[in-house]
Amino acid sequence: MGAASPSPVHPYVQLATDAIDAYVRDFRVITPPTGLFERHPTLWGRAGVFVSLKKRGELRGCIGTIEPAHENLAVEIIENAISAATKDPRFRPVIEEELPELVVSVDILTTPERVAGHEDLDVLRYGLIVKAGTRRGLLLPDIEGIASVHEQMTVARKKGGIGEEEPAELYRFQVERYF
């Protein structure tokens, strides 16, 4: 018997990968391919989207929107994929030679809901937004190396420039994660 074929890449991940490839190779922003919305009508919807890139198991870029910023999910995925590859301030922009090594994931966020405190959180199930005034820090759920709500809270506060003891509003959200 022959080897099993690899499972097909999810269409959201393929769209993100195609967007990164076109931008890194040619500085071209793609449009959703013909027939994409007919095959995947959920892409007409709107939601926050995060696109994460890993290279050799290590984070290589992650950019997203908490709330939708574009007319539909397809454009949200395309724009955030390009940003993850080129605008994450923690990393230099992705170069063409890296493209074969990138592993892309796409997270579609539910609408954030305000919660009272730690007891309403679960690092595996919920992402967290910590908000103080106009500052906010976000951490996606089920992140490697984050094992407790306390760690999740600490990282989200740090990302938002919010002090450990500073009063803040807490919001949780869930994601549909695609690889």
C-alpha positions as a printed NumPy array, in Angstrom:
array([[  0.   ,   0.   ,   0.   ],
       [  1.09 ,   3.536,  -0.684],
       [  1.558,   6.146,   1.965],
       [ -1.519,   8.054,   3.046],
       [ -1.915,  11.456,   1.454],
       [ -1.543,  14.399,   3.754],
       [ -4.799,  15.956,   4.83 ],
       [ -5.712,  18.999,   2.783],
       [ -4.953,  22.404,   4.206],
       [ -8.012,  24.227,   5.554],
       [ -9.212,  26.908,   3.09 ],
       [ -8.682,  29.705,   5.653],
       [ -5.068,  28.622,   6.144],
       [ -4.565,  28.267,   2.394],
       [ -5.885,  31.799,   1.877],
       [ -3.491,  33.152,   4.538],
       [ -0.573,  31.19 ,   3.07 ],
       [ -1.334,  32.419,  -0.458],
       [ -1.564,  36.018,   0.814],
       [  1.817,  35.772,   2.565],
       [  3.441,  34.114,  -0.443],
       [  2.185,  36.74 ,  -2.939],
       [  3.159,  39.632,  -0.699],
       [  6.613,  38.374,   0.277],
       [  7.515,  37.326,  -3.292],
       [  5.921,  40.166,  -5.291],
       [  4.618,  42.801,  -2.8  ],
       [  1.172,  41.938,  -4.179],
       [ -2.006,  41.935,  -2.088],
       [ -4.272,  39.163,  -3.349],
       [ -8.039,  39.318,  -3.612],
       [-10.227,  36.383,  -2.593],
       [-10.048,  33.809,  -5.407],
       [-12.998,  33.307,  -7.738],
       [-15.49 ,  30.857,  -6.279],
       [-14.101,  31.06 ,  -2.731],
       [-17.277,  32.566,  -1.256],
       [-19.475,  30.053,  -3.075],
       [-17.427,  27.154,  -1.688],
       [-17.117,  28.715,   1.795],
       [-20.036,  31.108,   2.423],
       [-18.925,  31.664,   6.037],
       [-16.193,  33.896,   4.606],
       [-18.898,  36.505,   3.922],
       [-19.165,  36.921,   7.707],
       [-17.233,  39.348,   9.848],
       [-15.158,  38.627,  12.964],
       [-11.834,  39.351,  14.571],
       [ -9.045,  37.201,  13.134],
       [ -5.514,  36.387,  14.242],
       [ -2.948,  34.821,  11.926],
       [  0.036,  33.127,  13.566],
       [  3.24 ,  31.995,  11.889],
       [  5.67 ,  29.47 ,  13.276],
       [  9.05 ,  28.445,  11.961],
       [ 10.684,  25.289,  13.343],
       [  8.119,  25.289,  16.159],
       [  8.928,  28.856,  17.27 ],
       [  6.655,  31.873,  16.884],
       [  7.636,  33.883,  13.796],
       [  4.761,  36.388,  13.712],
       [  1.251,  36.927,  15.017],
       [ -1.053,  39.82 ,  14.164],
       [ -4.78 ,  40.121,  14.38 ],
       [ -7.879,  42.123,  15.011],
       [-10.068,  41.816,  18.093],
       [-13.075,  43.086,  16.162],
       [-13.563,  42.992,  12.395],
       [-11.795,  45.774,  10.515],
       [-12.633,  44.684,   6.957],
       [-15.736,  43.904,   4.931],
       [-15.542,  40.115,   5.333],
       [-13.521,  37.261,   6.837],
       [-11.624,  36.6  ,   3.614],
       [-10.181,  40.114,   3.491],
       [ -9.591,  40.062,   7.266],
       [ -7.529,  36.861,   6.854],
       [ -5.563,  38.262,   3.881],
       [ -4.713,  41.551,   5.629],
       [ -3.769,  39.938,   8.95 ],
       [ -1.673,  37.264,   7.23 ],
       [  0.367,  39.932,   5.441],
       [  0.722,  41.891,   8.681],
       [  1.824,  38.798,  10.623],
       [  4.548,  38.206,   8.048],
       [  5.7  ,  41.798,   7.676],
       [  4.561,  44.044,  10.55 ],
       [  4.913,  42.143,  13.823],
       [  7.286,  44.47 ,  15.712],
       [  8.885,  41.521,  17.532],
       [ 10.321,  40.085,  14.311],
       [ 11.978,  41.188,  11.1  ],
       [  9.759,  40.772,   8.003],
       [  9.552,  37.273,   6.533],
       [ 11.799,  36.772,   3.504],
       [ 11.179,  34.533,   0.502],
       [ 13.658,  31.861,   1.636],
       [ 11.625,  31.301,   4.812],
       [  8.306,  30.636,   3.069],
       [  8.684,  26.821,   2.8  ],
       [  9.373,  26.594,   6.56 ],
       [  6.373,  28.591,   7.777],
       [  3.457,  26.893,   9.501],
       [  0.373,  29.088,   9.41 ],
       [ -2.683,  29.024,  11.675],
       [ -5.813,  31.17 ,  11.593],
       [ -7.944,  31.934,  14.653],
       [-11.475,  33.283,  14.189],
       [-12.583,  35.076,  17.373],
       [-16.004,  35.153,  18.972],
       [-17.273,  38.502,  20.231],
       [-15.5  ,  39.283,  23.528],
       [-17.659,  39.192,  26.677],
       [-16.873,  41.009,  29.896],
       [-16.195,  38.811,  32.925],
       [-15.991,  39.509,  36.64 ],
       [-12.664,  37.858,  37.395],
       [-10.247,  34.931,  37.293],
       [-12.966,  32.401,  38.1  ],
       [-14.58 ,  33.054,  34.688],
       [-11.385,  32.267,  32.777],
       [ -9.756,  29.09 ,  31.492],
       [ -6.43 ,  29.344,  29.612],
       [ -7.238,  26.39 ,  27.365],
       [-10.768,  27.487,  26.44 ],
       [-10.73 ,  31.301,  26.504],
       [ -8.535,  34.043,  25.172],
       [ -8.185,  37.101,  27.399],
       [ -8.348,  40.84 ,  26.859],
       [ -7.254,  43.097,  29.71 ],
       [ -8.361,  46.711,  29.244],
       [ -7.46 ,  49.851,  31.218],
       [ -8.59 ,  53.084,  29.582],
       [ -7.414,  52.981,  25.969],
       [ -4.727,  50.365,  26.655],
       [ -5.461,  46.718,  26.123],
       [ -3.513,  43.513,  25.994],
       [ -4.709,  40.295,  24.381],
       [ -3.623,  36.694,  24.643],
       [ -5.126,  33.899,  22.575],
       [ -6.249,  30.703,  24.336],
       [ -4.237,  27.497,  24.505],
       [ -0.828,  29.106,  24.047],
       [  2.215,  26.926,  24.604],
       [  3.972,  27.887,  27.838],
       [  0.89 ,  29.531,  29.409],
       [ -0.427,  27.038,  31.953],
       [ -2.474,  29.163,  34.362],
       [ -4.923,  32.05 ,  34.403],
       [ -2.36 ,  34.014,  36.432],
       [  0.27 ,  33.591,  33.69 ],
       [ -2.28 ,  34.49 ,  31.015],
       [ -3.266,  37.615,  32.95 ],
       [  0.364,  38.638,  33.535],
       [  1.28 ,  38.337,  29.848],
       [ -1.88 ,  40.123,  28.648],
       [ -1.278,  42.99 ,  31.113],
       [  2.35 ,  43.294,  29.998],
       [  1.344,  43.342,  26.314],
       [ -1.072,  46.183,  27.058],
       [  1.324,  48.133,  29.271],
       [ -1.063,  47.642,  32.2  ],
       [  0.429,  47.32 ,  35.693],
       [ -0.175,  44.195,  37.796],
       [ -2.182,  46.096,  40.418],
       [ -3.821,  48.589,  38.06 ],
       [ -7.626,  48.298,  37.88 ],
       [ -8.678,  46.747,  34.573],
       [-11.661,  45.269,  32.796],
       [-11.443,  41.615,  31.759],
       [-12.971,  40.142,  28.627],
       [-12.895,  36.567,  27.408],
       [-13.427,  35.132,  23.949],
       [-13.175,  31.788,  22.216],
       [-11.548,  30.934,  18.91 ],
       [-12.013,  28.509,  16.081],
       [ -8.422,  27.571,  15.269],
       [ -7.466,  26.319,  11.82 ],
       [ -4.128,  24.751,  10.823]])
